[in-house]
Amino acid sequence: MSKQIEPVYRLLGAKVEMMRNTLGWTQDDLAKRIGLSRASIANLELGRQRLMMHHVEKIANAFNTTTKHLMKGIWT
């Protein structure tokens, strides 16, 4: 039996994917910028990978934004 994906991780993953695509980056590009593997980025975008807060901050920094902006609409 597979684990159920929690909505917060699906929402965060979708937002990361949208922002990454807007910048024209590949999953590998983002992975290299934040120190994760491409597979981790793929799992993150699908909502299958939980993230520690320091990774959320690294993603926000890579996108040249704040964690507050990245999480807007996910956790209000």
C-alpha positions as CSV (number, residue, x, y, z in Angstrom):
1,M,0.0,0.0,0.0
2,S,1.4,3.4,-1.0
3,K,1.6,6.4,1.4
4,Q,-1.0,9.1,0.9
5,I,0.5,12.4,-0.3
6,E,-0.2,15.2,2.1
7,P,-1.9,18.2,0.4
8,V,0.8,20.7,1.6
9,Y,3.5,18.8,-0.2
10,R,1.5,18.6,-3.4
11,L,0.8,22.3,-3.3
12,L,4.5,23.2,-2.5
13,G,5.7,20.8,-5.3
14,A,3.3,22.3,-7.8
15,K,4.5,25.8,-6.9
16,V,8.2,24.9,-7.1
17,E,7.6,23.3,-10.5
18,M,5.7,26.3,-11.8
19,M,8.4,28.7,-10.6
20,R,11.2,26.5,-12.0
21,N,9.5,26.3,-15.4
22,T,8.9,30.1,-15.5
23,L,12.6,30.6,-15.1
24,G,13.3,28.0,-17.8
25,W,15.3,25.8,-15.5
26,T,15.5,22.0,-15.6
27,Q,15.1,19.9,-12.5
28,D,18.8,19.3,-12.6
29,D,19.4,23.1,-12.7
30,L,17.4,23.6,-9.5
31,A,19.0,20.6,-7.8
32,K,22.5,21.9,-8.4
33,R,21.5,25.3,-7.0
34,I,20.2,23.9,-3.8
35,G,22.3,20.9,-3.2
36,L,19.8,18.1,-3.8
37,S,19.6,15.4,-6.5
38,R,17.5,15.7,-9.6
39,A,15.4,12.8,-8.3
40,S,14.7,14.7,-5.1
41,I,13.4,17.6,-7.1
42,A,11.2,15.3,-9.2
43,N,9.8,13.8,-6.0
44,L,9.4,17.2,-4.4
45,E,7.4,18.4,-7.4
46,L,5.2,15.4,-7.2
47,G,4.6,16.0,-3.5
48,R,6.3,12.7,-2.5
49,Q,9.2,14.2,-0.7
50,R,9.0,16.0,2.7
51,L,11.3,19.0,3.1
52,M,13.2,20.4,6.0
53,M,12.8,24.1,6.5
54,H,16.3,24.8,5.5
55,H,15.6,23.3,2.1
56,V,12.5,25.4,1.7
57,E,14.7,28.4,2.4
58,K,17.3,27.3,-0.1
59,I,14.6,26.9,-2.8
60,A,13.3,30.4,-2.0
61,N,16.8,31.8,-2.3
62,A,17.4,30.0,-5.6
63,F,14.2,31.6,-6.9
64,N,15.4,35.0,-5.5
65,T,12.3,35.2,-3.3
66,T,11.4,34.8,0.4
67,T,10.1,31.7,2.1
68,K,7.0,33.7,2.9
69,H,6.3,34.2,-0.8
70,L,7.1,30.6,-1.7
71,M,4.7,29.4,0.9
72,K,2.0,31.9,0.2
73,G,-1.3,30.2,-0.5
74,I,0.0,26.9,0.9
75,W,0.2,28.0,4.6
76,T,-1.6,31.2,5.1
